[in-house]
Amino acid sequence: MAHLNNYAVVNSIQSRYSCRTFQNTPISAGHKSELLQFIMDHHTGTFGAKLRFQIGTIKSGLAILRRLNTYGFIKGTDEFLVGAMTQSIDGLELEEFGYVLEKIILKATSLGLGTCWMGGTFRKSVFRKMISLKEDEILPAVIAIGYPAEKRGVADYVIRGFVKATRRRSWDKLFFLEDFSTPLIKEEAGAFSTPLEMLRLAPSASNRQPWRIVKNSHGWHFFLQRTEGYQDQAILKMTDKADLQRIDMGIAMCHFEQTLNEMEMSGKWHINTPQITLPNDLTEYKVSWVPESNSV
């Protein structure tokens, strides 16, 4: 598993926030070069999905920027991190996309850069051109990137308040022991308490936190807890809108694994559905993390 070298992952996770107000200062050549090298080294998902990422600038002026649906809430930057991937109905491609892109974001955070996920509400035509999107590819998300302004703008406070950005579900709602009826307490998590806490802090679309993790003797099993009515799956299949809650799962996987890496705790991701009764029809198994020692 690839480590995020040369900086503290936990510190980056704790200091990262959705930045919507930037300094109007271009990213320095040194920071951009370091970030681009990191992107070159991290373009493959944990199960082998091939992904493309690029940092680009919208040079057509504010008129175009104002027409981008999400850009009304982004001020002070015209630089964006754009990602593309081959579309697939099956597999974990979207999870892998979120997993790798969050690695890049944590690296950017370590360089003092601010970032903001732009999910399914942005107009994609400009960004398609920026990354030369191929016919068999989709553009799941765009990241606004730049140096954070010293003072946050009104949009930062309004949106963060609306989605309750600083709030996270409690441990007993996210982490479980053996099955979904028994919450996992921190004392039972042992050395895994820090990786789980960093997972709990992971960002998600509308702060829905759709991940649930069950620990048993075989490992840590990740389940996606769908938000009822949040996204119509039929619509997703008929359009190029990304399933953001699957991307959220990838972000959670990244926080968990990279924290474990920093703590020098080794393991691997596996897809092997555990014998755990699901709590409802909105819950689905995704992936498991198994320590190399098989001791959890």
Order of alpha helices (4+ residues) and beta strands (2+ residues): alpha-alpha-beta-alpha-beta-alpha-beta-alpha-beta-beta-alpha-alpha-beta-alpha-alpha-beta-beta-alpha-alpha-beta-beta
